[in-house]
Amino acid sequence: MIAFEARCQSQVRDLHAAALAAGGANEGHPGFRVSYGPHFYVSYLRDPQGNKIALFSSDPNEPGRDD
């Protein structure tokens, strides 16, 4: 799996949607994950070749999981 850091949560959502529109498969909708910190916002997908990709943001200036 490879991970790409986005600037913000909205960019995670936009990139995830664009990847799905380009033929990727959803492996995890954008959102917070309990296993990670309160500001870790991530989505997962597979590209058309089957590679798993994570798109994440952990900006402490954005709303967090518990906000």
mmCIF file of the N, C-alpha and C atoms, coordinates in Angstrom:
data_MODEL
# 
_entry.id   MODEL 
# 
loop_
_atom_site.group_PDB 
_atom_site.id 
_atom_site.type_symbol 
_atom_site.label_atom_id 
_atom_site.label_alt_id 
_atom_site.label_comp_id 
_atom_site.label_asym_id 
_atom_site.label_entity_id 
_atom_site.label_seq_id 
_atom_site.pdbx_PDB_ins_code 
_atom_site.Cartn_x 
_atom_site.Cartn_y 
_atom_site.Cartn_z 
_atom_site.occupancy 
_atom_site.B_iso_or_equiv 
_atom_site.pdbx_formal_charge 
_atom_site.auth_seq_id 
_atom_site.auth_comp_id 
_atom_site.auth_asym_id 
_atom_site.auth_atom_id 
_atom_site.pdbx_PDB_model_num 
ATOM 1   N N  . MET A 1 1  ? 0.842   -1.177 0.000   1.00 0.00 ? 1  MET A N  1 
ATOM 2   C CA . MET A 1 1  ? 0.000   0.000  0.000   1.00 0.00 ? 1  MET A CA 1 
ATOM 3   C C  . MET A 1 1  ? 0.885   1.236  0.000   1.00 0.00 ? 1  MET A C  1 
ATOM 4   N N  . ILE A 1 2  ? 0.440   2.215  -0.730  1.00 0.00 ? 2  ILE A N  1 
ATOM 5   C CA . ILE A 1 2  ? 1.106   3.510  -0.751  1.00 0.00 ? 2  ILE A CA 1 
ATOM 6   C C  . ILE A 1 2  ? 0.131   4.546  -0.198  1.00 0.00 ? 2  ILE A C  1 
ATOM 7   N N  . ALA A 1 3  ? 0.653   5.559  0.480   1.00 0.00 ? 3  ALA A N  1 
ATOM 8   C CA . ALA A 1 3  ? -0.194  6.598  1.063   1.00 0.00 ? 3  ALA A CA 1 
ATOM 9   C C  . ALA A 1 3  ? 0.238   7.965  0.548   1.00 0.00 ? 3  ALA A C  1 
ATOM 10  N N  . PHE A 1 4  ? -0.754  8.808  0.305   1.00 0.00 ? 4  PHE A N  1 
ATOM 11  C CA . PHE A 1 4  ? -0.510  10.173 -0.129  1.00 0.00 ? 4  PHE A CA 1 
ATOM 12  C C  . PHE A 1 4  ? -1.158  11.117 0.872   1.00 0.00 ? 4  PHE A C  1 
ATOM 13  N N  . GLU A 1 5  ? -0.400  12.122 1.306   1.00 0.00 ? 5  GLU A N  1 
ATOM 14  C CA . GLU A 1 5  ? -0.937  13.102 2.230   1.00 0.00 ? 5  GLU A CA 1 
ATOM 15  C C  . GLU A 1 5  ? -1.617  14.233 1.469   1.00 0.00 ? 5  GLU A C  1 
ATOM 16  N N  . ALA A 1 6  ? -2.853  14.487 1.812   1.00 0.00 ? 6  ALA A N  1 
ATOM 17  C CA . ALA A 1 6  ? -3.622  15.589 1.227   1.00 0.00 ? 6  ALA A CA 1 
ATOM 18  C C  . ALA A 1 6  ? -3.493  16.811 2.127   1.00 0.00 ? 6  ALA A C  1 
ATOM 19  N N  . ARG A 1 7  ? -3.827  17.962 1.584   1.00 0.00 ? 7  ARG A N  1 
ATOM 20  C CA . ARG A 1 7  ? -3.752  19.204 2.365   1.00 0.00 ? 7  ARG A CA 1 
ATOM 21  C C  . ARG A 1 7  ? -4.836  19.300 3.431   1.00 0.00 ? 7  ARG A C  1 
ATOM 22  N N  . CYS A 1 8  ? -6.004  18.715 3.136   1.00 0.00 ? 8  CYS A N  1 
ATOM 23  C CA . CYS A 1 8  ? -7.147  18.876 4.037   1.00 0.00 ? 8  CYS A CA 1 
ATOM 24  C C  . CYS A 1 8  ? -8.147  17.736 3.803   1.00 0.00 ? 8  CYS A C  1 
ATOM 25  N N  . GLN A 1 9  ? -9.141  17.675 4.662   1.00 0.00 ? 9  GLN A N  1 
ATOM 26  C CA . GLN A 1 9  ? -10.150 16.626 4.566   1.00 0.00 ? 9  GLN A CA 1 
ATOM 27  C C  . GLN A 1 9  ? -10.932 16.695 3.256   1.00 0.00 ? 9  GLN A C  1 
ATOM 28  N N  . SER A 1 10 ? -11.247 17.901 2.807   1.00 0.00 ? 10 SER A N  1 
ATOM 29  C CA . SER A 1 10 ? -12.007 18.015 1.554   1.00 0.00 ? 10 SER A CA 1 
ATOM 30  C C  . SER A 1 10 ? -11.188 17.507 0.371   1.00 0.00 ? 10 SER A C  1 
ATOM 31  N N  . GLN A 1 11 ? -9.874  17.672 0.418   1.00 0.00 ? 11 GLN A N  1 
ATOM 32  C CA . GLN A 1 11 ? -9.047  17.145 -0.666  1.00 0.00 ? 11 GLN A CA 1 
ATOM 33  C C  . GLN A 1 11 ? -9.033  15.619 -0.638  1.00 0.00 ? 11 GLN A C  1 
ATOM 34  N N  . VAL A 1 12 ? -9.057  15.023 0.544   1.00 0.00 ? 12 VAL A N  1 
ATOM 35  C CA . VAL A 1 12 ? -9.160  13.561 0.640   1.00 0.00 ? 12 VAL A CA 1 
ATOM 36  C C  . VAL A 1 12 ? -10.439 13.109 -0.062  1.00 0.00 ? 12 VAL A C  1 
ATOM 37  N N  . ARG A 1 13 ? -11.555 13.761 0.237   1.00 0.00 ? 13 ARG A N  1 
ATOM 38  C CA . ARG A 1 13 ? -12.836 13.398 -0.380  1.00 0.00 ? 13 ARG A CA 1 
ATOM 39  C C  . ARG A 1 13 ? -12.798 13.591 -1.891  1.00 0.00 ? 13 ARG A C  1 
ATOM 40  N N  . ASP A 1 14 ? -12.250 14.724 -2.348  1.00 0.00 ? 14 ASP A N  1 
ATOM 41  C CA . ASP A 1 14 ? -12.188 15.008 -3.784  1.00 0.00 ? 14 ASP A CA 1 
ATOM 42  C C  . ASP A 1 14 ? -11.308 14.009 -4.526  1.00 0.00 ? 14 ASP A C  1 
ATOM 43  N N  . LEU A 1 15 ? -10.146 13.707 -3.965  1.00 0.00 ? 15 LEU A N  1 
ATOM 44  C CA . LEU A 1 15 ? -9.238  12.756 -4.612  1.00 0.00 ? 15 LEU A CA 1 
ATOM 45  C C  . LEU A 1 15 ? -9.828  11.346 -4.637  1.00 0.00 ? 15 LEU A C  1 
ATOM 46  N N  . HIS A 1 16 ? -10.491 10.968 -3.565  1.00 0.00 ? 16 HIS A N  1 
ATOM 47  C CA . HIS A 1 16 ? -11.130 9.652  -3.510  1.00 0.00 ? 16 HIS A CA 1 
ATOM 48  C C  . HIS A 1 16 ? -12.209 9.547  -4.588  1.00 0.00 ? 16 HIS A C  1 
ATOM 49  N N  . ALA A 1 17 ? -13.043 10.571 -4.700  1.00 0.00 ? 17 ALA A N  1 
ATOM 50  C CA . ALA A 1 17 ? -14.094 10.576 -5.723  1.00 0.00 ? 17 ALA A CA 1 
ATOM 51  C C  . ALA A 1 17 ? -13.508 10.542 -7.128  1.00 0.00 ? 17 ALA A C  1 
ATOM 52  N N  . ALA A 1 18 ? -12.456 11.300 -7.359  1.00 0.00 ? 18 ALA A N  1 
ATOM 53  C CA . ALA A 1 18 ? -11.817 11.316 -8.685  1.00 0.00 ? 18 ALA A CA 1 
ATOM 54  C C  . ALA A 1 18 ? -11.219 9.960  -9.019  1.00 0.00 ? 18 ALA A C  1 
ATOM 55  N N  . ALA A 1 19 ? -10.626 9.314  -8.031  1.00 0.00 ? 19 ALA A N  1 
ATOM 56  C CA . ALA A 1 19 ? -10.035 7.992  -8.267  1.00 0.00 ? 19 ALA A CA 1 
ATOM 57  C C  . ALA A 1 19 ? -11.108 6.958  -8.595  1.00 0.00 ? 19 ALA A C  1 
ATOM 58  N N  . LEU A 1 20 ? -12.236 7.029  -7.909  1.00 0.00 ? 20 LEU A N  1 
ATOM 59  C CA . LEU A 1 20 ? -13.328 6.109  -8.218  1.00 0.00 ? 20 LEU A CA 1 
ATOM 60  C C  . LEU A 1 20 ? -13.876 6.367  -9.622  1.00 0.00 ? 20 LEU A C  1 
ATOM 61  N N  . ALA A 1 21 ? -14.010 7.637  -9.995  1.00 0.00 ? 21 ALA A N  1 
ATOM 62  C CA . ALA A 1 21 ? -14.505 7.989  -11.331 1.00 0.00 ? 21 ALA A CA 1 
ATOM 63  C C  . ALA A 1 21 ? -13.547 7.528  -12.423 1.00 0.00 ? 21 ALA A C  1 
ATOM 64  N N  . ALA A 1 22 ? -12.270 7.400  -12.077 1.00 0.00 ? 22 ALA A N  1 
ATOM 65  C CA . ALA A 1 22 ? -11.255 6.975  -13.051 1.00 0.00 ? 22 ALA A CA 1 
ATOM 66  C C  . ALA A 1 22 ? -11.081 5.458  -13.095 1.00 0.00 ? 22 ALA A C  1 
ATOM 67  N N  . GLY A 1 23 ? -11.939 4.725  -12.374 1.00 0.00 ? 23 GLY A N  1 
ATOM 68  C CA . GLY A 1 23 ? -11.878 3.271  -12.448 1.00 0.00 ? 23 GLY A CA 1 
ATOM 69  C C  . GLY A 1 23 ? -11.367 2.581  -11.206 1.00 0.00 ? 23 GLY A C  1 
ATOM 70  N N  . GLY A 1 24 ? -11.084 3.325  -10.157 1.00 0.00 ? 24 GLY A N  1 
ATOM 71  C CA . GLY A 1 24 ? -10.639 2.718  -8.907  1.00 0.00 ? 24 GLY A CA 1 
ATOM 72  C C  . GLY A 1 24 ? -11.808 2.069  -8.170  1.00 0.00 ? 24 GLY A C  1 
ATOM 73  N N  . ALA A 1 25 ? -11.487 1.256  -7.169  1.00 0.00 ? 25 ALA A N  1 
ATOM 74  C CA . ALA A 1 25 ? -12.499 0.578  -6.363  1.00 0.00 ? 25 ALA A CA 1 
ATOM 75  C C  . ALA A 1 25 ? -12.387 1.044  -4.913  1.00 0.00 ? 25 ALA A C  1 
ATOM 76  N N  . ASN A 1 26 ? -13.516 1.318  -4.304  1.00 0.00 ? 26 ASN A N  1 
ATOM 77  C CA . ASN A 1 26 ? -13.542 1.777  -2.924  1.00 0.00 ? 26 ASN A CA 1 
ATOM 78  C C  . ASN A 1 26 ? -13.081 0.670  -1.978  1.00 0.00 ? 26 ASN A C  1 
ATOM 79  N N  . GLU A 1 27 ? -12.182 1.014  -1.075  1.00 0.00 ? 27 GLU A N  1 
ATOM 80  C CA . GLU A 1 27 ? -11.720 0.092  -0.027  1.00 0.00 ? 27 GLU A CA 1 
ATOM 81  C C  . GLU A 1 27 ? -11.961 0.698  1.347   1.00 0.00 ? 27 GLU A C  1 
ATOM 82  N N  . GLY A 1 28 ? -12.575 1.864  1.412   1.00 0.00 ? 28 GLY A N  1 
ATOM 83  C CA . GLY A 1 28 ? -12.851 2.525  2.684   1.00 0.00 ? 28 GLY A CA 1 
ATOM 84  C C  . GLY A 1 28 ? -13.206 3.983  2.441   1.00 0.00 ? 28 GLY A C  1 
ATOM 85  N N  . HIS A 1 29 ? -14.445 4.324  2.698   1.00 0.00 ? 29 HIS A N  1 
ATOM 86  C CA . HIS A 1 29 ? -14.915 5.692  2.474   1.00 0.00 ? 29 HIS A CA 1 
ATOM 87  C C  . HIS A 1 29 ? -14.124 6.696  3.305   1.00 0.00 ? 29 HIS A C  1 
ATOM 88  N N  . PRO A 1 30 ? -14.019 7.937  2.841   1.00 0.00 ? 30 PRO A N  1 
ATOM 89  C CA . PRO A 1 30 ? -13.335 8.966  3.618   1.00 0.00 ? 30 PRO A CA 1 
ATOM 90  C C  . PRO A 1 30 ? -13.974 9.138  4.995   1.00 0.00 ? 30 PRO A C  1 
ATOM 91  N N  . GLY A 1 31 ? -13.118 9.248  5.990   1.00 0.00 ? 31 GLY A N  1 
ATOM 92  C CA . GLY A 1 31 ? -13.611 9.461  7.343   1.00 0.00 ? 31 GLY A CA 1 
ATOM 93  C C  . GLY A 1 31 ? -12.506 9.249  8.367   1.00 0.00 ? 31 GLY A C  1 
ATOM 94  N N  . PHE A 1 32 ? -12.881 9.382  9.624   1.00 0.00 ? 32 PHE A N  1 
ATOM 95  C CA . PHE A 1 32 ? -11.950 9.171  10.724  1.00 0.00 ? 32 PHE A CA 1 
ATOM 96  C C  . PHE A 1 32 ? -11.888 7.683  11.048  1.00 0.00 ? 32 PHE A C  1 
ATOM 97  N N  . ARG A 1 33 ? -10.748 7.253  11.554  1.00 0.00 ? 33 ARG A N  1 
ATOM 98  C CA . ARG A 1 33 ? -10.578 5.867  11.975  1.00 0.00 ? 33 ARG A CA 1 
ATOM 99  C C  . ARG A 1 33 ? -10.229 5.864  13.459  1.00 0.00 ? 33 ARG A C  1 
ATOM 100 N N  . VAL A 1 34 ? -10.950 5.085  14.230  1.00 0.00 ? 34 VAL A N  1 
ATOM 101 C CA . VAL A 1 34 ? -10.766 5.034  15.681  1.00 0.00 ? 34 VAL A CA 1 
ATOM 102 C C  . VAL A 1 34 ? -9.346  4.618  16.054  1.00 0.00 ? 34 VAL A C  1 
ATOM 103 N N  . SER A 1 35 ? -8.725  3.794  15.244  1.00 0.00 ? 35 SER A N  1 
ATOM 104 C CA . SER A 1 35 ? -7.387  3.268  15.550  1.00 0.00 ? 35 SER A CA 1 
ATOM 105 C C  . SER A 1 35 ? -6.286  4.319  15.477  1.00 0.00 ? 35 SER A C  1 
ATOM 106 N N  . TYR A 1 36 ? -6.570  5.453  14.877  1.00 0.00 ? 36 TYR A N  1 
ATOM 107 C CA . TYR A 1 36 ? -5.564  6.492  14.693  1.00 0.00 ? 36 TYR A CA 1 
ATOM 108 C C  . TYR A 1 36 ? -5.928  7.722  15.512  1.00 0.00 ? 36 TYR A C  1 
ATOM 109 N N  . GLY A 1 37 ? -5.119  8.747  15.452  1.00 0.00 ? 37 GLY A N  1 
ATOM 110 C CA . GLY A 1 37 ? -5.345  9.962  16.223  1.00 0.00 ? 37 GLY A CA 1 
ATOM 111 C C  . GLY A 1 37 ? -6.648  10.653 15.864  1.00 0.00 ? 37 GLY A C  1 
ATOM 112 N N  . PRO A 1 38 ? -7.066  11.621 16.695  1.00 0.00 ? 38 PRO A N  1 
ATOM 113 C CA . PRO A 1 38 ? -8.356  12.274 16.503  1.00 0.00 ? 38 PRO A CA 1 
ATOM 114 C C  . PRO A 1 38 ? -8.456  13.130 15.246  1.00 0.00 ? 38 PRO A C  1 
ATOM 115 N N  . HIS A 1 39 ? -7.333  13.438 14.606  1.00 0.00 ? 39 HIS A N  1 
ATOM 116 C CA . HIS A 1 39 ? -7.360  14.269 13.398  1.00 0.00 ? 39 HIS A CA 1 
ATOM 117 C C  . HIS A 1 39 ? -6.961  13.502 12.140  1.00 0.00 ? 39 HIS A C  1 
ATOM 118 N N  . PHE A 1 40 ? -6.791  12.188 12.261  1.00 0.00 ? 40 PHE A N  1 
ATOM 119 C CA . PHE A 1 40 ? -6.381  11.383 11.109  1.00 0.00 ? 40 PHE A CA 1 
ATOM 120 C C  . PHE A 1 40 ? -7.612  11.040 10.283  1.00 0.00 ? 40 PHE A C  1 
ATOM 121 N N  . TYR A 1 41 ? -7.730  11.668 9.114   1.00 0.00 ? 41 TYR A N  1 
ATOM 122 C CA . TYR A 1 41 ? -8.863  11.518 8.197   1.00 0.00 ? 41 TYR A CA 1 
ATOM 123 C C  . TYR A 1 41 ? -8.330  10.793 6.966   1.00 0.00 ? 41 TYR A C  1 
ATOM 124 N N  . VAL A 1 42 ? -8.932  9.676  6.578   1.00 0.00 ? 42 VAL A N  1 
ATOM 125 C CA . VAL A 1 42 ? -8.333  8.830  5.547   1.00 0.00 ? 42 VAL A CA 1 
ATOM 126 C C  . VAL A 1 42 ? -9.398  8.146  4.700   1.00 0.00 ? 42 VAL A C  1 
ATOM 127 N N  . SER A 1 43 ? -9.025  7.819  3.485   1.00 0.00 ? 43 SER A N  1 
ATOM 128 C CA . SER A 1 43 ? -9.836  6.957  2.626   1.00 0.00 ? 43 SER A CA 1 
ATOM 129 C C  . SER A 1 43 ? -8.898  5.943  1.985   1.00 0.00 ? 43 SER A C  1 
ATOM 130 N N  . TYR A 1 44 ? -9.474  4.831  1.564   1.00 0.00 ? 44 TYR A N  1 
ATOM 131 C CA . TYR A 1 44 ? -8.694  3.768  0.923   1.00 0.00 ? 44 TYR A CA 1 
ATOM 132 C C  . TYR A 1 44 ? -9.363  3.372  -0.382  1.00 0.00 ? 44 TYR A C  1 
ATOM 133 N N  . LEU A 1 45 ? -8.552  3.013  -1.356  1.00 0.00 ? 45 LEU A N  1 
ATOM 134 C CA . LEU A 1 45 ? -9.073  2.539  -2.628  1.00 0.00 ? 45 LEU A CA 1 
ATOM 135 C C  . LEU A 1 45 ? -8.044  1.647  -3.306  1.00 0.00 ? 45 LEU A C  1 
ATOM 136 N N  . ARG A 1 46 ? -8.483  0.988  -4.347  1.00 0.00 ? 46 ARG A N  1 
ATOM 137 C CA . ARG A 1 46 ? -7.582  0.214  -5.202  1.00 0.00 ? 46 ARG A CA 1 
ATOM 138 C C  . ARG A 1 46 ? -7.634  0.820  -6.591  1.00 0.00 ? 46 ARG A C  1 
ATOM 139 N N  . ASP A 1 47 ? -6.459  0.975  -7.178  1.00 0.00 ? 47 ASP A N  1 
ATOM 140 C CA . ASP A 1 47 ? -6.429  1.491  -8.545  1.00 0.00 ? 47 ASP A CA 1 
ATOM 141 C C  . ASP A 1 47 ? -6.788  0.357  -9.501  1.00 0.00 ? 47 ASP A C  1 
ATOM 142 N N  . PRO A 1 48 ? -6.984  0.652  -10.797 1.00 0.00 ? 48 PRO A N  1 
ATOM 143 C CA . PRO A 1 48 ? -7.386  -0.393 -11.742 1.00 0.00 ? 48 PRO A CA 1 
ATOM 144 C C  . PRO A 1 48 ? -6.402  -1.570 -11.839 1.00 0.00 ? 48 PRO A C  1 
ATOM 145 N N  . GLN A 1 49 ? -5.157  -1.374 -11.417 1.00 0.00 ? 49 GLN A N  1 
ATOM 146 C CA . GLN A 1 49 ? -4.186  -2.464 -11.432 1.00 0.00 ? 49 GLN A CA 1 
ATOM 147 C C  . GLN A 1 49 ? -4.194  -3.272 -10.135 1.00 0.00 ? 49 GLN A C  1 
ATOM 148 N N  . GLY A 1 50 ? -5.009  -2.857 -9.163  1.00 0.00 ? 50 GLY A N  1 
ATOM 149 C CA . GLY A 1 50 ? -5.141  -3.597 -7.915  1.00 0.00 ? 50 GLY A CA 1 
ATOM 150 C C  . GLY A 1 50 ? -4.287  -3.094 -6.765  1.00 0.00 ? 50 GLY A C  1 
ATOM 151 N N  . ASN A 1 51 ? -3.546  -2.009 -6.975  1.00 0.00 ? 51 ASN A N  1 
ATOM 152 C CA . ASN A 1 51 ? -2.720  -1.462 -5.904  1.00 0.00 ? 51 ASN A CA 1 
ATOM 153 C C  . ASN A 1 51 ? -3.595  -0.741 -4.879  1.00 0.00 ? 51 ASN A C  1 
ATOM 154 N N  . LYS A 1 52 ? -3.326  -0.948 -3.594  1.00 0.00 ? 52 LYS A N  1 
ATOM 155 C CA . LYS A 1 52 ? -4.082  -0.266 -2.549  1.00 0.00 ? 52 LYS A CA 1 
ATOM 156 C C  . LYS A 1 52 ? -3.450  1.094  -2.278  1.00 0.00 ? 52 LYS A C  1 
ATOM 157 N N  . ILE A 1 53 ? -4.305  2.113  -2.163  1.00 0.00 ? 53 ILE A N  1 
ATOM 158 C CA . ILE A 1 53 ? -3.862  3.489  -1.966  1.00 0.00 ? 53 ILE A CA 1 
ATOM 159 C C  . ILE A 1 53 ? -4.622  4.090  -0.786  1.00 0.00 ? 53 ILE A C  1 
ATOM 160 N N  . ALA A 1 54 ? -3.893  4.786  0.058   1.00 0.00 ? 54 ALA A N  1 
ATOM 161 C CA . ALA A 1 54 ? -4.498  5.550  1.147   1.00 0.00 ? 54 ALA A CA 1 
ATOM 162 C C  . ALA A 1 54 ? -4.315  7.029  0.842   1.00 0.00 ? 54 ALA A C  1 
ATOM 163 N N  . LEU A 1 55 ? -5.352  7.803  1.068   1.00 0.00 ? 55 LEU A N  1 
ATOM 164 C CA . LEU A 1 55 ? -5.313  9.257  0.938   1.00 0.00 ? 55 LEU A CA 1 
ATOM 165 C C  . LEU A 1 55 ? -5.657  9.795  2.319   1.00 0.00 ? 55 LEU A C  1 
ATOM 166 N N  . PHE A 1 56 ? -4.772  10.613 2.908   1.00 0.00 ? 56 PHE A N  1 
ATOM 167 C CA . PHE A 1 56 ? -5.012  11.023 4.282   1.00 0.00 ? 56 PHE A CA 1 
ATOM 168 C C  . PHE A 1 56 ? -4.676  12.485 4.534   1.00 0.00 ? 56 PHE A C  1 
ATOM 169 N N  . SER A 1 57 ? -5.271  13.000 5.588   1.00 0.00 ? 57 SER A N  1 
ATOM 170 C CA . SER A 1 57 ? -4.960  14.324 6.108   1.00 0.00 ? 57 SER A CA 1 
ATOM 171 C C  . SER A 1 57 ? -4.975  14.216 7.627   1.00 0.00 ? 57 SER A C  1 
ATOM 172 N N  . SER A 1 58 ? -4.079  14.917 8.268   1.00 0.00 ? 58 SER A N  1 
ATOM 173 C CA . SER A 1 58 ? -4.054  14.920 9.734   1.00 0.00 ? 58 SER A CA 1 
ATOM 174 C C  . SER A 1 58 ? -3.846  16.335 10.261  1.00 0.00 ? 58 SER A C  1 
ATOM 175 N N  . ASP A 1 59 ? -4.480  17.289 9.612   1.00 0.00 ? 59 ASP A N  1 
ATOM 176 C CA . ASP A 1 59 ? -4.351  18.702 9.960   1.00 0.00 ? 59 ASP A CA 1 
ATOM 177 C C  . ASP A 1 59 ? -5.038  18.987 11.294  1.00 0.00 ? 59 ASP A C  1 
ATOM 178 N N  . PRO A 1 60 ? -4.295  19.378 12.317  1.00 0.00 ? 60 PRO A N  1 
ATOM 179 C CA . PRO A 1 60 ? -4.904  19.631 13.627  1.00 0.00 ? 60 PRO A CA 1 
ATOM 180 C C  . PRO A 1 60 ? -5.781  20.891 13.640  1.00 0.00 ? 60 PRO A C  1 
ATOM 181 N N  . ASN A 1 61 ? -5.745  21.687 12.584  1.00 0.00 ? 61 ASN A N  1 
ATOM 182 C CA . ASN A 1 61 ? -6.570  22.893 12.513  1.00 0.00 ? 61 ASN A CA 1 
ATOM 183 C C  . ASN A 1 61 ? -7.970  22.606 11.975  1.00 0.00 ? 61 ASN A C  1 
ATOM 184 N N  . GLU A 1 62 ? -8.214  21.386 11.513  1.00 0.00 ? 62 GLU A N  1 
ATOM 185 C CA . GLU A 1 62 ? -9.548  21.004 11.029  1.00 0.00 ? 62 GLU A CA 1 
ATOM 186 C C  . GLU A 1 62 ? -10.293 20.270 12.137  1.00 0.00 ? 62 GLU A C  1 
ATOM 187 N N  . PRO A 1 63 ? -11.627 20.191 12.027  1.00 0.00 ? 63 PRO A N  1 
ATOM 188 C CA . PRO A 1 63 ? -12.380 19.450 13.039  1.00 0.00 ? 63 PRO A CA 1 
ATOM 189 C C  . PRO A 1 63 ? -11.873 18.012 13.154  1.00 0.00 ? 63 PRO A C  1 
ATOM 190 N N  . GLY A 1 64 ? -11.837 17.526 14.364  1.00 0.00 ? 64 GLY A N  1 
ATOM 191 C CA . GLY A 1 64 ? -11.366 16.171 14.603  1.00 0.00 ? 64 GLY A CA 1 
ATOM 192 C C  . GLY A 1 64 ? -12.518 15.214 14.850  1.00 0.00 ? 64 GLY A C  1 
ATOM 193 N N  . ARG A 1 65 ? -12.172 13.981 15.081  1.00 0.00 ? 65 ARG A N  1 
ATOM 194 C CA . ARG A 1 65 ? -13.144 12.919 15.280  1.00 0.00 ? 65 ARG A CA 1 
ATOM 195 C C  . ARG A 1 65 ? -14.093 13.211 16.438  1.00 0.00 ? 65 ARG A C  1 
ATOM 196 N N  . ASP A 1 66 ? -13.580 13.822 17.480  1.00 0.00 ? 66 ASP A N  1 
ATOM 197 C CA . ASP A 1 66 ? -14.378 14.037 18.693  1.00 0.00 ? 66 ASP A CA 1 
ATOM 198 C C  . ASP A 1 66 ? -14.948 15.446 18.801  1.00 0.00 ? 66 ASP A C  1 
ATOM 199 N N  . ASP A 1 67 ? -14.792 16.264 17.762  1.00 0.00 ? 67 ASP A N  1 
ATOM 200 C CA . ASP A 1 67 ? -15.280 17.650 17.795  1.00 0.00 ? 67 ASP A CA 1 
ATOM 201 C C  . ASP A 1 67 ? -16.748 17.732 17.456  1.00 0.00 ? 67 ASP A C  1 
# 
